[in-house]
């Protein structure tokens, strides 16, 4: 207001909030050497794993100058592509069938959808074929994508025991663990971390970012301190995503429709994930 009223003669500079946003964006733009593979996981469905993947991918691709792709590795007809583009007719199975013909970015883009600046690879939608997307085929898909994309964000299936998850975890450079702001949600997320540590992924857990995803409006009445402290003791960073009616409606996601606190939370999440780009692997 002062800048406007004085015709630009007085410029008080950026506000504290604006300086914080600039700082987050600078972190999001942390350079990547080669490629970086991010796995988004949860033990429980319906707590915002796919929306977390979608908004993380959209935010990273918006602020970075390199190529970002989001992969739906859910073996049970995942909804990532539908939530981002409204379409899912071209799937991972089509890419697998055409692997031998892919020799350029243009070739691989024929199998993906574009959501703003984010490329999206849909999961198989035929229940009879969902079992076909196993560890070997996940590795084959990522092997192609990492030739043309700097950052690969994988929306894994719910649970930890399906075959594609083994490949997802084995190839992951960093991990995003999504939990719900409830006793049950926190317990399941804790079991996810316990399982990962027990199976040799303790270093991945130590470098992980925990997300407390609020998918119900009543979350604001809950005391999140114990849940936040639990994750903070085991993960590198904890980020809370507030309830947002646009995300829980189940329709196509548009970042412009998010409430300001939600958009800010995904900016913070993206910065936290990008901090991991510079960590030794």
Secondary structure as the mmCIF struct_conf table of DSSP 4:
data_model
#
loop_
_struct_conf.conf_type_id
_struct_conf.id
_struct_conf.beg_label_comp_id
_struct_conf.beg_label_asym_id
_struct_conf.beg_label_seq_id
_struct_conf.end_label_comp_id
_struct_conf.end_label_asym_id
_struct_conf.end_label_seq_id
HELX_RH_AL_P HELX_RH_AL_P1 UNK A 2 UNK A 5
TURN_TY1_P TURN_TY1_P1 UNK A 6 UNK A 8
BEND BEND1 UNK A 9 UNK A 9
HELX_RH_AL_P HELX_RH_AL_P2 UNK A 16 UNK A 28
TURN_TY1_P TURN_TY1_P2 UNK A 29 UNK A 29
BEND BEND2 UNK A 33 UNK A 34
STRN STRN1 UNK A 36 UNK A 41
BEND BEND3 UNK A 43 UNK A 48
HELX_RH_AL_P HELX_RH_AL_P3 UNK A 49 UNK A 63
BEND BEND4 UNK A 65 UNK A 66
STRN STRN2 UNK A 68 UNK A 73
TURN_TY1_P TURN_TY1_P3 UNK A 75 UNK A 77
HELX_RH_AL_P HELX_RH_AL_P4 UNK A 80 UNK A 85
BEND BEND5 UNK A 86 UNK A 86
BEND BEND6 UNK A 89 UNK A 90
STRN STRN3 UNK A 91 UNK A 91
HELX_RH_AL_P HELX_RH_AL_P5 UNK A 92 UNK A 97
TURN_TY1_P TURN_TY1_P4 UNK A 98 UNK A 98
HELX_RH_3T_P HELX_RH_3T_P1 UNK A 99 UNK A 101
BEND BEND7 UNK A 104 UNK A 104
HELX_RH_AL_P HELX_RH_AL_P6 UNK A 105 UNK A 109
TURN_TY1_P TURN_TY1_P5 UNK A 110 UNK A 111
STRN STRN4 UNK A 113 UNK A 115
TURN_TY1_P TURN_TY1_P6 UNK A 116 UNK A 117
STRN STRN5 UNK A 118 UNK A 121
STRN STRN6 UNK A 122 UNK A 122
HELX_LH_PP_P HELX_LH_PP_P1 UNK A 123 UNK A 124
TURN_TY1_P TURN_TY1_P7 UNK A 127 UNK A 129
HELX_RH_3T_P HELX_RH_3T_P2 UNK A 130 UNK A 132
HELX_RH_AL_P HELX_RH_AL_P7 UNK A 135 UNK A 145
TURN_TY1_P TURN_TY1_P8 UNK A 146 UNK A 148
BEND BEND8 UNK A 150 UNK A 150
STRN STRN7 UNK A 151 UNK A 156
HELX_LH_PP_P HELX_LH_PP_P2 UNK A 157 UNK A 157
BEND BEND9 UNK A 158 UNK A 160
BEND BEND10 UNK A 162 UNK A 162
HELX_RH_AL_P HELX_RH_AL_P8 UNK A 163 UNK A 171
BEND BEND11 UNK A 173 UNK A 173
STRN STRN8 UNK A 174 UNK A 180
BEND BEND12 UNK A 181 UNK A 182
HELX_RH_AL_P HELX_RH_AL_P9 UNK A 183 UNK A 198
TURN_TY1_P TURN_TY1_P9 UNK A 199 UNK A 200
HELX_RH_AL_P HELX_RH_AL_P10 UNK A 202 UNK A 206
TURN_TY1_P TURN_TY1_P10 UNK A 207 UNK A 207
STRN STRN9 UNK A 209 UNK A 213
BEND BEND13 UNK A 216 UNK A 216
HELX_RH_3T_P HELX_RH_3T_P3 UNK A 217 UNK A 221
BEND BEND14 UNK A 222 UNK A 222
HELX_RH_AL_P HELX_RH_AL_P11 UNK A 225 UNK A 234
BEND BEND15 UNK A 235 UNK A 236
STRN STRN10 UNK A 237 UNK A 241
HELX_LH_PP_P HELX_LH_PP_P3 UNK A 242 UNK A 243
HELX_RH_AL_P HELX_RH_AL_P12 UNK A 245 UNK A 248
TURN_TY1_P TURN_TY1_P11 UNK A 249 UNK A 249
BEND BEND16 UNK A 251 UNK A 251
HELX_RH_3T_P HELX_RH_3T_P4 UNK A 255 UNK A 257
BEND BEND17 UNK A 258 UNK A 258
HELX_RH_AL_P HELX_RH_AL_P13 UNK A 260 UNK A 275
HELX_RH_3T_P HELX_RH_3T_P5 UNK A 276 UNK A 278
BEND BEND18 UNK A 279 UNK A 279
#
